[in-house]
């Protein structure tokens, strides 16, 4: 017995809805990917750590960082290792 592929007919509105859903999911994945970047500026660090600005400044003064072009960058792996040994 030979089978035939199923053909699905969609309206323009349905196609548009599917495209929007795919675009939304891809955008979410890109956003998550960019949030998991390796190098972070201060704002990214504050968003990454579950503590306040002041707590970071007061209690994590020796947090490892690198200065590139006058800007402080924090390496996520180094931050994680530091916190695990703290």
FIVOZA-587721 format. One record per atom (N, C-alpha, C): residue number from 1; x, z, y. Coordinates in pm, 1 decimal, m for minus. Example, Ala and Ser with C-alpha at 12.3 -4.5 7.8 and 13.67 -1.06 7.14 Angstrom:
% FIVOZA-587721
 sepa       xx       zz       yy
    1   1319.0    780.0   m569.0
    1   1230.0    780.0   m450.0
    1   1320.0    780.0   m330.0
    2   1285.0    708.0   m225.0
    2   1367.0    714.0   m106.0
    2   1290.0    787.0      3.0
***
This chain:
% FIVOZA-587721
 sepa       xx       zz       yy
    1     83.1      0.0   m115.8
    1      0.0      0.0      0.0
    1     89.4      0.0    124.7
    2     59.8    m88.4    215.2
    2    137.7    m99.4    337.8
    2     65.2    m25.8    450.2
    3    140.8     52.5    526.4
    3     78.7    127.9    635.7
    3    108.0     60.2    769.2
    4     20.6     83.7    863.0
    4     37.3     29.7    997.0
    4     64.3    145.2   1092.9
    5    144.6    120.3   1193.0
    5    166.5    225.8   1291.2
    5     37.9    252.6   1369.7
    6     22.5    376.3   1411.6
    6    m94.2    413.6   1491.2
    6    m68.2    374.6   1636.5
    7   m163.2    311.4   1697.5
    7   m151.3    274.0   1837.6
    7   m241.9    365.3   1918.8
    8   m183.9    429.0   2020.4
    8   m260.6    519.8   2105.2
    8   m273.5    456.0   2242.7
    9   m395.6    443.4   2288.1
    9   m420.2    386.1   2419.6
    9   m446.3    498.9   2518.2
   10   m370.0    498.0   2626.3
   10   m382.7    601.4   2728.2
   10   m420.6    537.7   2861.5
   11   m495.7    613.8   2937.7
   11   m530.0    566.7   3071.7
   11   m408.9    586.6   3163.1
   12   m412.5    523.8   3279.4
   12   m303.7    541.3   3376.0
   12   m289.8    688.1   3414.7
   13   m401.4    758.3   3428.6
   13   m399.5    900.1   3464.8
   13   m331.7    983.3   3355.0
   14   m361.3    953.7   3230.5
   14   m299.3   1026.1   3119.5
   14   m148.4   1000.6   3114.1
   15   m109.8    876.0   3136.7
   15     32.9    841.9   3138.9
   15    101.4    916.8   3252.6
   16     38.9    919.2   3367.9
   16     93.9    990.2   3483.0
   16    107.7   1139.4   3453.5
   17      8.1   1198.6   3390.4
   17     13.3   1340.8   3354.5
   17    128.7   1369.1   3258.0
   18    147.4   1284.2   3160.3
   18    256.7   1301.7   3064.2
   18    391.5   1289.1   3134.7
   19    403.9   1190.6   3223.5
   19    529.0   1173.8   3297.9
   19    558.6   1297.3   3382.8
   20    456.2   1351.5   3448.0
   20    474.2   1470.9   3530.0
   20    515.7   1590.9   3445.7
   21    457.0   1603.8   3328.4
   21    494.4   1714.8   3240.0
   21    639.7   1701.3   3194.1
   22    679.0   1581.1   3158.5
   22    817.8   1558.0   3116.1
   22    912.8   1586.0   3231.0
   23    878.8   1536.8   3349.7
   23    963.0   1560.9   3467.2
   23    976.5   1711.3   3493.2
   24    867.0   1783.5   3481.3
   24    869.9   1928.3   3503.2
   24    959.6   1999.4   3403.1
   25    949.9   1962.1   3276.5
   25   1032.1   2025.1   3172.6
   25   1180.8   1993.9   3192.0
   26   1211.0   1869.5   3228.0
   26   1350.5   1831.9   3251.3
   26   1404.5   1907.4   3373.0
   27   1324.3   1916.9   3477.8
   27   1365.9   1990.8   3598.3
   27   1393.4   2137.0   3566.5
   28   1308.5   2198.7   3485.3
   28   1329.1   2338.0   3445.0
   28   1460.4   2353.1   3368.2
   29   1488.0   2258.6   3278.3
   29   1611.3   2264.4   3198.9
   29   1733.8   2249.8   3288.2
   30   1726.1   2161.3   3386.0
   30   1837.8   2143.5   3478.6
   30   1858.0   2270.2   3560.5
   31   1749.4   2330.9   3604.8
   31   1757.9   2454.1   3683.0
   31   1821.4   2565.5   3600.2
   32   1778.9   2579.9   3474.9
   32   1838.3   2681.8   3387.4
   32   1986.6   2653.6   3366.2
   33   2019.9   2527.3   3350.8
   33   2159.2   2489.2   3330.2
   33   2243.7   2524.3   3451.0
   34   2192.9   2497.5   3569.2
   34   2269.8   2527.2   3689.4
   34   2280.0   2677.0   3712.1
   35   2184.4   2753.9   3663.3
   35   2190.7   2898.7   3677.0
   35   2295.2   2959.4   3584.8
   36   2331.1   2889.1   3482.0
   36   2428.9   2942.2   3388.6
   36   2569.1   2888.0   3417.5
   37   2594.1   2853.0   3541.5
   37   2724.4   2799.2   3578.0
   37   2833.8   2903.9   3558.9
   38   2954.4   2857.1   3541.8
   38   3067.2   2944.3   3514.2
   38   3116.4   3016.7   3638.0
   39   3122.6   2947.7   3751.0
   39   3174.6   3005.7   3874.2
   39   3060.3   3039.1   3967.8
   40   3064.0   3159.5   4024.8
   40   2955.7   3207.2   4109.6
   40   3009.9   3253.8   4243.5
   41   2934.2   3226.3   4349.2
   41   2961.6   3285.9   4479.5
   41   2890.7   3421.5   4481.0
   42   2906.7   3497.0   4590.7
   42   2849.3   3631.4   4599.6
   42   2699.0   3630.9   4572.0
   43   2625.1   3539.2   4633.8
   43   2480.4   3534.1   4616.2
   43   2444.2   3512.0   4469.0
   44   2517.5   3422.0   4403.2
   44   2493.2   3396.7   4260.8
   44   2523.1   3521.2   4178.6
   45   2630.2   3591.7   4215.0
   45   2668.4   3714.7   4144.8
   45   2558.6   3819.6   4157.2
   46   2506.1   3834.9   4278.6
   46   2398.1   3932.2   4302.0
   46   2274.5   3894.5   4220.5
   47   2244.4   3765.4   4212.2
   47   2130.8   3720.8   4131.3
   47   2156.6   3741.8   3982.1
   48   2281.9   3728.1   3941.2
   48   2318.5   3738.9   3800.5
   48   2315.0   3884.0   3750.6
   49   2366.6   3974.7   3832.3
   49   2373.0   4115.0   3790.5
   49   2241.9   4187.3   3822.6
   50   2198.9   4275.3   3736.7
   50   2070.3   4344.7   3757.4
   50   2081.6   4468.1   3847.6
   51   2173.0   4463.5   3944.7
   51   2188.6   4575.5   4037.3
   51   2194.1   4521.9   4180.7
   52   2181.2   4610.3   4275.6
   52   2172.4   4570.0   4415.8
   52   2308.3   4531.2   4473.8
   53   2302.4   4464.5   4589.8
   53   2423.3   4431.0   4667.2
   53   2510.3   4553.2   4687.4
   54   2447.3   4659.1   4737.6
   54   2521.5   4781.2   4768.8
   54   2584.9   4843.0   4645.2
   55   2513.6   4841.6   4535.2
   55   2569.0   4898.4   4411.7
   55   2691.0   4819.0   4366.0
   56   2685.3   4688.8   4380.7
   56   2801.3   4606.4   4343.6
   56   2919.0   4641.7   4434.0
   57   2894.1   4645.8   4563.7
   57   3002.6   4676.7   4659.9
   57   3059.0   4817.4   4638.1
   58   2970.3   4913.8   4612.0
   58   3013.0   5053.5   4599.8
   58   3079.5   5085.3   4466.6
   59   3029.9   5027.1   4358.5
   59   3074.6   5069.3   4225.6
   59   3156.7   4965.7   4149.3
   60   3158.7   4844.2   4198.3
   60   3233.8   4740.1   4127.6
   60   3336.4   4676.6   4221.3
   61   3405.7   4760.3   4294.9
   61   3501.8   4710.9   4394.2
   61   3618.3   4634.4   4331.4
   62   3651.8   4666.5   4207.1
   62   3763.3   4598.8   4141.6
   62   3717.9   4484.7   4049.7
   63   3599.4   4434.2   4076.0
   63   3547.5   4319.4   4002.0
   63   3641.2   4200.0   4022.7
   64   3682.4   4132.5   3915.5
   64   3777.2   4021.7   3931.4
   64   3714.6   3904.2   4007.0
   65   3795.2   3843.1   4094.5
   65   3748.8   3726.7   4169.8
   65   3866.3   3634.9   4198.5
   66   3835.2   3515.2   4244.7
   66   3935.5   3415.5   4281.8
   66   3896.6   3361.6   4419.1
   67   3994.7   3335.2   4501.4
   67   3967.2   3278.0   4633.0
   67   4011.1   3132.1   4631.9
   68   3918.0   3045.8   4664.2
   68   3944.8   2902.4   4671.3
   68   3898.4   2854.2   4808.0
   69   3991.8   2805.5   4885.3
   69   3957.0   2756.3   5018.5
   69   3893.2   2862.1   5105.9
   70   3933.0   2987.2   5089.0
   70   3879.0   3095.9   5168.8
   70   3747.3   3152.5   5118.2
   71   3696.0   3099.8   5008.5
   71   3569.1   3147.3   4952.3
   71   3595.2   3222.7   4822.5
   72   3531.7   3337.7   4808.5
   72   3544.6   3417.3   4685.9
   72   3454.2   3359.4   4577.9
   73   3511.6   3341.6   4459.7
   73   3435.6   3296.6   4343.9
   73   3455.4   3397.2   4230.6
   74   3350.3   3419.6   4156.1
   74   3352.3   3510.1   4041.4
   74   3329.2   3427.1   3915.8
   75   3415.3   3445.8   3817.6
   75   3400.7   3376.5   3690.9
   75   3307.8   3458.6   3601.2
   76   3202.5   3396.5   3554.1
   76   3101.0   3468.2   3477.0
   76   3160.7   3535.3   3353.8
   77   3250.5   3467.8   3284.7
   77   3312.6   3524.9   3165.1
   77   3396.1   3647.3   3200.5
   78   3471.8   3637.8   3309.9
   78   3552.3   3751.9   3353.6
   78   3464.8   3869.6   3396.5
   79   3355.3   3840.9   3464.4
   79   3262.3   3946.0   3507.1
   79   3204.8   4014.5   3384.8
   80   3160.8   3935.1   3286.5
   80   3103.8   3992.5   3164.2
   80   3205.0   4082.3   3092.3
   81   3326.1   4032.8   3077.2
   81   3430.6   4112.0   3009.3
   81   3459.0   4240.6   3085.2
   82   3467.4   4230.0   3217.6
   82   3492.0   4347.2   3301.7
   82   3383.2   4451.4   3281.6
   83   3257.3   4406.8   3287.0
   83   3145.1   4500.3   3273.7
   83   3139.9   4565.2   3135.5
   84   3180.3   4492.0   3033.6
   84   3179.4   4547.7   2898.3
   84   3287.5   4655.0   2880.6
   85   3392.9   4650.7   2962.3
   85   3499.1   4750.0   2952.5
   85   3483.6   4862.6   3052.5
   86   3389.2   4852.7   3140.2
   86   3367.3   4951.6   3246.8
   86   3303.4   5075.6   3190.6
***
